[in-house]
Amino acid sequence: MNDRVIPWQPTVIAGPKQALLATPETAKLMLRKSKRPLFVVGPYAKNEPLMGFIKDIAETWDLPIVTTADTFKSFNENGIESNYYGIVEITNLLKDPEWKGIRGGEGPHDLVMFVGCIYYIASQGLSTLKHFAPHLKTLTICKYFHSNADASFPNMKDEEWEKYLEKMSEK
């Protein structure tokens, strides 16, 4: 079996529907097809170099950012505009197909891209969205494979992951 598509925490069992392996090209295709994408950023993203990659990706693709946990403060101090929500709160809002989204009034999001979230919490949120938000696609661009997403980057080392993230900031 390919180690790159085994959940980073082996106890995360996805069931019959498991994430597809995503490359930067696949992820960019998903973003191009999306009408209302959203970028959810967790606490592992509050330092460089990841914060810089997130800023570049969000600017390239015009993505609204939701920061969870204590990430908002770091982003705000570095001039990166974001909206603060708890990970459980944003997951519950995303389940609702009537929710008008982060930019208010534009309509529900159709793709949510996650990065920097604590693995076991992200896994539960992704599982919730997989089962209760059929109107939504999920993508993780973390350095660990998330089997509960619709598509996920594989397990990889930091150097390879940084190359993947650099490619994500190119249209």
N, C-alpha and C positions, 0 to 999 in steps of 0.2 A: 504494500500500500504506500502511496505517496505521502511522506511526512508533511508536505506543504499544505495538504488539505485535511489534516486531522485537527480537530479543535485543539487550541492551545491548552485548555484544561480538558483532559480526557473524559471528565465526568459530564461534559456538555453533550447530551445526546439530542440530535436534531429531529429524529424521527424520520419518516419517509421523505420529507421535503428538506433537502439540504442545500446550502448556498452553492452557487456556481463559482468557480475560480475566476477572479477578475484580474485583468492586467490594466495598466493605465489606459490603454486604448479602449478596452471594454468599458471602464468607468467613464471615460470621456464620451463614449457613444451613449451611455445611459443619461449623462447630463445633457447632451445635445437633444435627445428625444423628450426630455422632461420639460414641462411647461412651468412648473412651480417647485423647483428644488429647494431644499433646506439643508443647511450644514449644522450638525450638532457636534459640539466640541466639549470634551471632558477634561478633567483635571490634569491628565498627563500632558496636556498641550500648552501649559502655561509658561513653558520655558523654550529657549531657542535650542535647536534650530526649528523645532516643530511649529512654534508660533509663527515664524516667518513663512514657512511653507503654507500654513493655513491662510495667512493674509494674502499671499500671492494667488492661491487657488480661488479664494472667495472673490478677489478682485477680477480675476480672469473670467470667471463664470457668473459674476454678479449674483453671488449667493448670500442670502441673509444668514447670519450666524446666530445660533443659540449657544450660550455658554452655560455649562452646568457646574455644580459644586462651587469651588472658589476660583474658578477660571475667569469670571467676569472682571475681577479687580485687575489681574495681570493684563488682560486685553485692553481694558479701559486706560490703564497707565501707559500702554504702548500705542494708543491712538487707533485701536481696532474697534470699530463699531460692532456691538453685539447686543443681544437681548438675553436677559437672565431668566432661566427656568430651572427647576430641579429636574433631574432625569426622569423621575416618576411622573411629574407634572406634564412635561412635554410629551412623554409617551402616551399618557391618557388623552391629551389634546389631539395628538395625531391619529388616535383611533377614531375620532369623530369626523365623519365625512362632511359634516356641515360646518366645521370650524373654519373660520375665514383666514387663518394663517397668521404668520408673524407680521407681514406687512399690512395686515388688516384690510379686509374687504376685497382682496384679490382672489380669494377662493382657497380651497384646501390644497395642501401640498401633495404632489404626486410622487416625489422621490425624496428620501431622506438619506444623507450621507453622514456617517459617524466616524469620528476619529478621537483618540485620546481618552476614551471612557474606560473606567475600571472594568476589566473583562467580565467578571461574574455578573455585574449589574447590567452591562450592555447586553449580555447573553439573555437575561431575563426580559429586558425591554424589547429586544429583537424578536424573541419568541412571542411576546404579547402582540407585537405588530404583525407578525407572520400569521397569527391565528385570528386576530380581531380587527385588522385593517386591510381588507382585500383591495381597497382602492389605492394602496400605497406600495411602492417598491423601496427596498432598503439596500444600502450599499455601505460596506465598511472599508475604509482605507487605512486601517491599523496595520501594524506589522505582524499581527496574529490573525489566523483564520477564524472567522465567526460563522459557525455552521448554521445559525438561525437567521442570518441575513439572506436576502435574495442573491446577492453577489458579494464576494469578499476577496481582498488581497490575501495571498497565501502567507503561511508562516515564513518569516525571512529575517535575516540579520540587518542591523542598522544601515549598513552601507547600501545594500540593495534597496531597502525601503526608502532611503533618501533619494535614490535615483528614480524610483517610482513616483514619489511626491513631486520631484522636479518636473517630470513629464506631465503631471496633472496640471501644472500651471501654464502649459502651452495649449492653445486651442486647437 
